[in-house]
């Protein structure tokens, strides 16, 4: 947007995201959600998307709604061969939750999307670890983050 557009439309830059929805810039800005952090505990509340490449889990993190693409839970690096199984679980999480963790990647590899959705629906999941690995897409080099997620079962 040019400076002239700001002056003509009297656009004021918003100070927070709630101001964006009320401003004239609402249709122009795209906010990307923050990636999950190791130790984040999420409650699965549903699913969004049409095809396997765009399906995402809708989760609640406290009072905040977070969407995580399914392929981020089940993909690995083709270039280095690293999968979520190869990502080490954070030692603090492993010690704290011990036998209450069921890793999602082995389930996802051996089940259909429909079965995976029925397993994950209503469950509490946790981000157990992440690892950065080199990758390339159309000749461009970048860093791919491979995430390790697990279902967190209640104590019995």
C-alpha positions in Angstrom: 0.0 0.0 0.0 1.4 3.4 -0.9 1.7 6.4 1.4 -0.9 8.2 -0.7 -3.4 5.4 0.0 -2.8 5.8 3.7 -3.4 9.6 3.5 -6.5 9.4 1.3 -8.2 6.6 3.2 -6.9 8.0 6.6 -5.7 4.5 7.5 -4.3 4.2 11.0 -2.0 1.2 11.6 -3.6 -1.1 14.1 -1.9 -1.7 17.5 -3.2 -5.3 18.0 -5.0 -8.0 16.0 -8.5 -7.1 17.4 -8.0 -3.6 15.8 -7.2 -5.2 12.4 -10.7 -6.7 12.1 -12.2 -3.2 12.5 -9.8 -1.4 10.1 -9.8 -1.0 6.4 -6.8 -3.3 6.3 -8.7 -6.3 7.5 -9.0 -7.9 4.1 -5.4 -7.2 3.2 -3.4 -8.7 6.1 -2.7 -12.3 6.8 -1.5 -13.4 10.2 0.3 -16.7 10.5 -0.2 -18.7 13.7 2.8 -19.2 15.9 4.3 -22.7 15.5 3.8 -25.1 18.3 6.4 -25.1 21.1 7.8 -28.2 22.8 5.6 -28.8 25.8 2.4 -27.2 24.4 -0.6 -29.2 25.5 -3.6 -29.0 23.1 -7.1 -30.3 23.2 -8.4 -31.5 19.8 -11.9 -30.1 19.1 -12.3 -30.9 15.4 -10.9 -30.8 11.9 -10.8 -28.4 9.0 -10.0 -28.9 5.3 -11.1 -30.7 2.1 -8.2 -32.9 1.0 -5.3 -34.6 2.8 -2.8 -31.8 2.0 -4.9 -29.1 3.6 -6.5 -31.0 6.5 -5.7 -29.5 9.9 -6.6 -30.3 13.5 -8.5 -27.6 15.4 -7.2 -27.5 18.9 -7.6 -25.4 22.0 -4.5 -24.1 23.8 -6.0 -22.6 27.0 -8.6 -20.1 25.6 -6.8 -19.8 22.2 -7.8 -21.8 19.1 -4.9 -23.3 17.2 -4.9 -25.1 13.9 -2.1 -27.6 13.2 -1.9 -29.2 9.7 -2.0 -33.0 9.8 0.9 -33.2 7.4 3.1 -31.4 10.0 2.4 -34.2 12.4 3.1 -37.0 9.9 5.7 -35.7 7.4 9.4 -36.1 7.5 12.3 -34.7 5.4 12.7 -36.5 2.1 16.2 -35.1 1.7 17.6 -36.3 5.0 15.1 -39.1 5.8 14.2 -37.7 9.2 10.7 -38.6 10.4 8.9 -37.7 13.6 10.0 -41.1 14.9 13.6 -39.9 14.7 13.0 -36.7 16.7 14.0 -37.3 20.3 11.3 -36.7 23.0 12.1 -33.8 25.3 13.6 -35.5 28.5 11.5 -33.3 30.8 8.2 -34.3 29.0 9.3 -37.9 28.9 10.1 -37.9 32.7 6.9 -36.0 33.6 4.4 -38.1 31.5 6.3 -41.4 31.2 3.7 -44.1 30.2 0.9 -41.6 29.4 2.3 -40.8 25.9 1.2 -42.5 22.7 3.2 -41.1 19.7 1.0 -40.0 16.8 3.4 -40.8 13.9 3.3 -44.6 14.2 -0.5 -44.4 14.4 -0.7 -42.1 11.3 1.6 -44.3 9.2 -0.5 -47.4 9.7 -4.0 -45.9 9.6 -6.2 -44.0 7.2 -7.1 -40.4 7.8 -10.6 -41.3 8.8 -9.3 -43.7 11.5 -6.7 -41.2 12.6 -9.4 -38.5 13.0 -11.6 -40.8 15.1 -8.6 -41.6 17.3 -7.6 -38.0 17.8 -11.1 -36.4 18.2 -11.5 -35.1 21.7 -8.0 -36.2 22.8 -5.3 -34.1 24.5 -2.1 -34.0 22.5 1.3 -32.6 23.4 4.3 -31.4 21.3 7.1 -33.7 22.6 10.0 -32.5 20.5 11.2 -30.8 17.3 14.2 -31.0 15.1 15.4 -28.7 12.3 16.8 -30.4 9.2 18.0 -29.0 5.8 15.6 -29.3 2.9 15.0 -27.9 -0.6 12.0 -27.0 -2.6 12.2 -26.1 -6.3 15.9 -25.7 -5.9 15.6 -23.3 -2.9 17.3 -24.3 0.3 15.5 -23.9 3.6 15.2 -25.4 7.1 12.4 -27.8 7.7 11.2 -28.3 11.3 10.0 -31.9 12.0 7.6 -32.1 15.0 6.9 -35.0 17.3 3.4 -35.1 18.8 1.8 -37.6 21.2 -1.6 -38.3 22.6 -1.5 -37.5 26.3 -3.7 -40.0 28.2 -5.2 -39.3 31.6 -3.8 -40.8 34.7 -5.6 -43.8 35.9 
